[in-house]
């Protein structure tokens, strides 16, 4: 089953993030990437047909050299709507929310990366150093009635525990009031990692368990851009999707399916 077939998708956001190498910043200099302004202009022109609504972010008022790999410019398909593309010095992202389907998101990411490469004025200087495919999901939980650790164990097949002796006659409440957990695992067939994160947070102003699944490659694992990007994206999606459905199998999958 694909995510888009879930009637009650838990997806908060799906995003692709690509970062490329920037020139070394000279001490006491505000000079940034000499190609950035040309890249911004060219990419803006190429994005205009599909992303006509432009937004300058507050970070755009800061000198480029002071905000490496921070998005400054946003291009939306419609005003205050998703999907969108963002650009900053050394970074491009593609973001989607509730409207996500893989069949639409994949070509959108491929097109954005192709346009980024086409727009760069000095392709020999364009060196990608990190690519990330990230999914953020959330499920509402009444933490007044259950512990986040119980939710993880009972709903997501994930057991995280501390010795009972820590809480015996200690005056400490056993249920965590704040919670964040993360683990990364190396990929066997390529230089990259898959990371799983759990935390307490909110969704629609209600308490929720947030979890992120992301595949990331750096330097040695970077595919040839743009030719090798599509295969990397497909393989990364296959892995994240597999982990997602294995985690939610059972009660949560039925809940998200609307059964």
N, C-alpha and C positions, 0 to 999 in steps of 0.2 A: 504493500500500500504506500502511495506517495503522500507527502505532507498535504498537498493541495486537495487530496480526497478526504481529509479529516474535516468533518462538519464544524467542530469547535476547535480550530487550530490554537495551540498554545503559543504560537510564534509571536514574539515581540518585534524582532527585527532580524533580517538576513542582510549580511553585508560582505562585500569584497573590498579588501584594502591592499593596495600595491604601493610600495615605497621604493624610491630609487636613490642612488648615491648623490650627495650634494658636495660641492667643493668645500674643502676645509676652510673654516672661518678664520680669518686673520684677526689677531688680537687687536682689540679696540677699534674694529672695523664694522660698519653696518652694511657692508657690501655682501649681498647674497648671491644666489645662483644667477649668473649672467644670462641664462637661457629662459628663466622663469617667466618674465613679462611677455616675451614673444610666444612662449608656449601657452600662456593664459589666453592671449588674443586669438591665436590659431585654434585652440581647442574650443573656445567660446563660439567661434563661427561654425565649427563642425557640429557642435551640440545643439545649436539653435533650433533646428527643425523638430527634434524630438523633446528637447528640454528648453522651452521658450521662456520660462520664468526664472529670472536671475536674482540672486540674493547675495549681497556682500555681507559677510559675517564680521562681528566685532574684531576678530583677530586680523582682519585685513587692514586695520589701522595701525598695526604694529609692523615695524621694519621686517622684511622677509627673513633676514639673517638671524633675527631673534626668535623666530617661530619655525624652526625646521620640522618638517613632517607634521605640521598642524594645518588643518583645512582652513581656508580663508574665503572660498567662493563656492556657492551652491547653485545648482541648475536643476530646476524641477519640471516635471511634465505638466503640472498645473499649479496654480497658486496654493501654497500651504498644503501641498499634497505630495504623496510618494508615488512612484519611485523617484530617486534623485541621484545626481552625480555631484561629488565635491572634489575640489582641487586646492592644494596648498603647495608650498615649497617642498618638493620631493615626495608628494603623496597624492593619490587619487583614490576615492572610494565610490562604490555603487551601493545604494541602500534601498531596501524595500521592507514594507511592514505587512499588514494584514492581507494585502492584495497579492502576496507572493505565490507564484507557482514556478517550479523549476523550469518548465518549458518556456517561460517568458523571461525568467531571471538569467538563465545561462546565456542566451544570445545578447541580452542587454550588457552583461559583463564583458563578453567577447568584443562587442562593438566598441565599448568604452576603452578597452585596452588597445584595440587597433587604432582608434582615433588618437589616443594619447601618443602612441608611437609615431603615427603620421604627423602629428603636430609638433613634435620635438625638433628644434632647428638644427641640432647637432647629434645625430643618431649615434655616432661613435662615442659620444660622451654619456649616452643614456644607459646606465647600468643599474638594473633592478637588484635590490638587495633583500627584499622581503615581500612575500605574498601571503595573505591570510584570507581564508573563507570562514566566516563566523556566523553561527546561529544562536540567537538568544531566545529562550523560551521561558514561560512562567505559568504557574498554576496557583490559583488562589487557595490559601490555607488559613484556617482559624487556629493561630498559634496559641490562643488561650485555652484550647481544648486538646491540642496535641503538640508534641515536640517536633522540631524540624528533623531531628535524628530518626524519629519514628516514621515520619513521612518518607524520608529517603529509603529506609529499610523496607517499609511496607508497600510503597508505590513505585520506587525506582530501583529496587533490588541492590541498593548500595548501603553497606553497613559501615558506619563510622562510630566508634565507641571509645569511652574512657573508663578506667577502672572504677568500679562501684565504690571502692574504698575512699575515693576522693570526696564523695558526697556524704558518706556515713557520719552522722553526728557532727557535721561540719558547719551547719547553718547556711549552706549554699544550695540554691535552687538548682535542680538537676537539668532542667530544660534550658538550653542556651538562649539568652536574650538577644545576642548578636551572633551571626554565624557566617563564615566564609571558608571554603575549602577548594583546593585546586590540585590537580595532578596532570603532568604531561608525560607522554610516552613516545619514544622514538619509533619512526616507521621503519620497517625492515627493508623495503625495496627502494626507498628513496631517502635523501637527506631532508628530513622534516620531522614534525611532531604532530600529534593530536592531543588536544588539551580539553579537559573537562573541569568545569567550575560550578560550584553550588554556593548559593548565598540566600540570606533572607532579604526581602525587599518589598516592593509594592507594585501592583498592577491595577490600573484604574482606581487608584487611591485605596486599595484594599491590600491587606497583608498577603504576601505571595512567596513561594519558593521560586527563585530564579536559577536557571541553569544555562550554561553556555557550552557549546561544542564547537571547537575550531580546529582547523588544520592549517599549519603554517610551514612554509619553507623559507630558508635563508641561504644566501650565497651559493654553497655547493649544490643545493637542491633546486635552484631556480631554473625553470625551463627556458628554452630560447624564446625570447619575446619578439614578435607576437606569435610565431609559428607553433611553439609548443604549449602555449597557454591553455588552449581548449582541452587538451588531454589532461593536463594537471587539474583543471577546474572540474572536469567530469569525475576523475578519480577521487578527488577530495570530497565532492558531493556524495558519491557512493559510500564512502567511509562514514561521513557524518550522519547520513541517513540511516545506515545500518546501526550505528550506535544509538541513535534516537529511538528507533523502533524496538531495539532490544531492551532499552531502559524502560520504556513505557508499556511493554507487553503486559496484558492483563487488564486491571481495573482502569488505569489511566487511558489506555488505548480505546477501551469501550467508551469511556467518558468523552474523549476527544472526538470519537466517531459519531457521537450522538445516539448510541445504542441505549 
